[in-house]
C-alpha cells in the first residue's frame, strides 16, 4: 500500500493531525528530523548505480587524504 508524508507547519498542527488520524483509525507515526533524513538517504542509496565503481585513489582524493 502507498503512504502519505505530511510536513505540518507547527507543533499545534502536528498534534491536530495526529489526533485526527487516530480518531479516524488510521495508523500514523511521527518521525524525528533524523529519521526523515535517514529515510531520504536510504531512498537515494536505493537508486545508486552499483555497477559504477570508483578506485580507492579517487575516494581518498575526495576525502582530502
C-alpha positions as CSV (number, residue, x, y, z in Angstrom):
1,X,0.0,0.0,0.0
2,X,1.1,3.6,-0.6
3,X,1.8,6.1,2.1
4,X,1.4,9.9,2.5
5,X,4.1,12.1,4.0
6,X,2.8,15.3,5.6
7,X,5.0,18.1,7.0
8,X,3.0,20.2,9.5
9,X,3.9,23.8,9.8
10,X,3.8,23.9,13.6
11,X,3.6,21.7,16.7
12,X,-0.1,22.6,17.1
13,X,-0.8,21.4,13.5
14,X,1.2,18.2,14.2
15,X,-0.9,17.4,17.3
16,X,-4.2,18.2,15.4
17,X,-3.3,15.9,12.5
18,X,-2.1,13.1,14.8
19,X,-5.3,13.3,16.8
20,X,-7.5,13.4,13.7
21,X,-5.8,10.3,12.2
22,X,-6.1,8.5,15.5
23,X,-9.9,9.3,15.6
24,X,-10.2,8.1,12.0
25,X,-8.5,4.8,13.0
26,X,-5.6,5.5,10.6
27,X,-2.1,4.3,11.7
28,X,0.4,7.1,11.8
29,X,3.9,7.5,13.1
30,X,5.7,10.8,13.9
31,X,9.2,10.8,12.6
32,X,12.1,12.9,14.1
33,X,14.1,15.1,11.8
34,X,16.9,12.5,12.0
35,X,14.6,9.7,10.9
36,X,13.3,11.8,7.9
37,X,16.9,12.4,6.9
38,X,17.7,8.7,7.2
39,X,14.7,7.8,5.1
40,X,15.8,10.3,2.4
41,X,19.3,8.9,2.3
42,X,18.0,5.3,2.1
43,X,15.9,6.3,-0.9
44,X,18.9,7.9,-2.6
45,X,21.0,4.8,-1.9
46,X,18.3,2.6,-3.4
47,X,18.7,4.4,-6.7
48,X,22.5,4.3,-6.9
49,X,24.1,2.5,-9.9
50,X,26.1,-0.2,-8.2
51,X,27.8,-1.2,-11.4
52,X,29.8,2.0,-11.4
53,X,33.0,1.5,-9.4
54,X,35.4,4.1,-8.1
55,X,39.1,3.5,-7.3
56,X,40.5,3.8,-3.8
57,X,42.7,6.7,-5.0
58,X,39.6,8.6,-6.2
59,X,37.9,8.1,-2.9
60,X,41.0,9.3,-0.9
61,X,41.3,12.3,-3.2
62,X,37.7,13.3,-2.5
63,X,38.2,12.8,1.2
64,X,41.3,15.0,1.1
65,X,43.7,12.3,2.0
